[in-house]
Structures are given as structure tokens and as C-alpha cells.
């Protein structure tokens, strides 16, 4: 990458940091206020969650831009941190604080999404929702959330009824 390009990216990143630091922080949106009305408390909790997400997003943008400036200073800007390949100029033009090439970024996001789903507390709720019961001869038999063909249903009922005798 040429020195001219590096200076251009440095100016873009410095401007982005200054822009994000000028934004009002709206930290007062995080304050917990008790209310007698339960619906109002729910709305306030939702507003708080949104304010926290916005603050977190802005902080991450500033942190990523500062990290990109440090990479410009140490000479590693434009190189993927994962595979050490050069990050395409088109990607840097769109996301100048990019640390990874597109392939490595997609792989990292895919891993993060799989990890998030695996550790999500709602995962267990979804699994429980998939289990339903079917009444057979006055008893309940567990049934997974799938539809059987009539033949499969008859076989399953027969196996179940034989197992309880």
C-alpha cells in the first residue's frame, strides 16, 4: 500500500473517530426508573436495552478505528490478522477499520453465530417447544415436532403400545 493511500485512510479514520466522539452519548437513557405501571417499566427496559446497544456499537466503532490507526503506525494496515493476506482495497474503501479479509471475517462471524446459538439460554426453550405429546389409549407418548406419514404414525403407535404392555 502506498504512503498516499495510508495517509488517506489515516485521515478517514481520524475523521471517523472525531465524528463518533462528538456524538451525544445518551447515557441518561440507561438510568433505571421505577414506575407503578408495569407496561411503562417494560417500555423503559426496552429503551434501556436499545441505549446500551447503541453505546456499545459506537464504542466498538471507535475502538476498531483506533486499532486501525495503530496498524497504520506499525505498518500492518491492510493485512488480514488471521491469514496474513492483503485485504482488498475495495473492502478497505468500504470498511477502513477492517482487520480481516472477507473470507476470514465470514468464518469468524460464522463461528461466533454457532457459539452464540450453542450457548443461548433460549436454545433449551426451543428444544422443549419441539416436543409435543400425542394421546394414545388414554396415555401420553412423547413426540418430536415433526409430521409423520400415516404409515409412520401407525408404526410408531404400535411400537409405543407394545413397549408399555
PyMOL commands that set and color helices and strands:
alter all, ss='L'
color gray80, all
select helices_A, chain A and resi 3-22+27-30+38-74+89-94+102-119+122-130+150-163
alter helices_A, ss='H'
color red, helices_A
select strands_A, chain A and resi 132-136+139-143
alter strands_A, ss='S'
color yellow, strands_A
deselect
rebuild
show_as cartoon
